[in-house]
Amino acid sequence: MSSMGFDSRLFNREVAFCKVYSLESKEKLEKLFLKNRISYFIDWQERTFWQRIFGSGSKKEKNVFTIRINEADVERAKELIQGIDSVKLRKSEQHN
């Protein structure tokens, strides 16, 4: 059996696409990405005590989710997320 050599640069093209600030919006975004065959990874970040006290949003929103996708899907994903509340594109993705 022979092993296949791959250039890791071809496969590791994941970018932090957006942050989601509500569970409802995260679920809506997941369904949208699945329907449109966009592979994604969710990094769930619990907010610190100080972020919950002084941060924006309602008190029951205790989590922030960072959505990572393949850079080849960024343009299509930008079009799909238009109008979804509590979703903020990463700064690097806003200017592209």
Residue pairs with C-beta under 8 A, 6 or more apart in sequence:
13 70
13 71
13 72
14 41
14 68
14 69
14 70
14 71
15 68
15 69
15 70
15 71
15 74
15 90
15 92
15 93
16 43
16 66
16 67
16 68
16 90
16 92
17 40
17 67
17 68
17 69
17 74
17 77
17 89
17 90
17 93
18 66
18 67
18 81
18 87
18 88
18 89
18 90
18 93
19 64
19 65
19 66
19 67
19 87
19 88
19 90
20 26
20 29
20 64
20 65
20 66
20 67
20 86
20 87
20 88
21 56
21 57
21 61
21 64
21 65
21 86
21 87
21 88
22 57
22 61
22 85
22 86
23 61
23 63
24 86
25 84
25 85
25 86
25 87
26 42
26 65
26 67
28 84
29 67
29 81
29 84
29 87
30 40
30 42
32 80
32 81
32 84
33 39
33 40
33 69
33 77
33 80
36 76
36 80
38 69
38 70
38 73
38 76
38 77
38 80
39 69
39 70
39 73
40 67
40 68
40 69
41 67
41 68
41 69
42 65
42 66
42 67
42 68
43 65
43 66
43 67
43 68
44 63
44 65
45 63
45 64
45 65
45 66
46 62
46 63
47 55
47 62
47 63
47 64
52 59
52 62
57 86
61 86
69 77
74 93
74 96
75 96
78 89
78 93
81 87
81 89
